[in-house]
């Protein structure tokens, strides 16, 4: 079988020229994505690589869920530094110059920078009944003072069926339309450009009949384009219309108020506004 990324399963070295060409081959599909640039590609890594990462992550054992809220439930993340050697080497390959060239060619975003801290990244695990509400991601890496530009997700779920839940969903900014839905099939890659309006998530609970978790590799990439006139924000959750989603728009409302209100006035009224639900 032919795989998108020509990554050597033993050495985990990525050929720069083939990686660059693969990015060019996918550029039109990625850059025509609506409502924001995105792509879904199957057979991304050599299958043995994805299988080995899954095996190593499961061998570490289950962690206590890090988030138990109406917007994020039964989900945890494994920083690559805590995982076995092969998986760590895979993450290093996906932060390499050759892989950055693949991403730059595919997305049209120059000067991408990987995150050596893997802030919020790593291997994500969502247990049965877990989900992640529709949201836009944090937009600034505080330690490196960089603008977040790109997310890549590689799924590690063999024999997954759509009815098992956990699909990655793409939504319009006004939260009126679900544009796309991608079940987290084994070795499937989803990549998208991040902004304060790129709403996405996996809000349908995981319900594998054998209780298997939903696993994914998650990596984020940045550019040195952050400026002082920008407003940094954390994750912005939004409820889907006509669902039982929690009214997760509070953080969104806070961001809008903060952008419109003079900074001194916002600091003075921040406490009362929060108590009123803003």
Buried (B, 14 or more C-beta within 10 A) or exposed (E): EEBBBBBEBEEBEBBBEBBBBBBEEBBEBBBEBEBBBBBBBEBBBBBEBBBBBBEBBBEBEEEEBEBEEEBBBBBBBBBBEEBBEBBBBBBBBBBBEBBBBBBBBBBEBEEBBBBEEBBBBBBBBBBBEBBBBBBBBBBBBEEBEBBBBBBBBBBBBBEBEEEBBBBBBBBBBEBEEBBBBBBBBBBBBBBBBBBBEBBBBBBBBBBBEEEBBBBBBBBBBBBEEBEEEEEBBEBBBBBBEEEEBEEBBBBBEBBEBBEEBEEEEBEEBBEEBEEEEE
